[in-house]
């Protein structure tokens, strides 16, 4: 099972890499995650109102499900949908970076 999850994560990361946002957009996305997501998930992403967004908390979760949460939100919770300001490839990039260990800026 671990090998399957690792393979799926690697496959996801490779497909996300093929459609990476520009370097300028990546900087904007890093700021968005650190500031906007950090307001609930903690400025260091270690958790707060929202759950931690650290690699050890995300690695066992399907990347496509995490992307769906980013884009669609979680009804009935404070996790809002970000699809109005994020493209799918941007959400994929964010998740791939969170799984690796999110950049500081």
C-alpha angles and dihedrals in degrees: 000000000000091000091051092050091046090049092049092048092049091047090050092049092050093049090047090050090056090059101035119160116247118275090255092051091047089058089051091049092049089053091046092052094044094046109027101029089036090061088072104018094045128266089264090042090242092126138269124160085350127048123270116279096204124131093250090055095047108035095086094050122089109259093219090056091051090050089051091052091051093049100036102028123212114284113228093025134082089256102110128197116262097191091109091066104023131067117218092251089053092052088048090052092049092051093046089051093047090052090051095042117281119258119247095227 
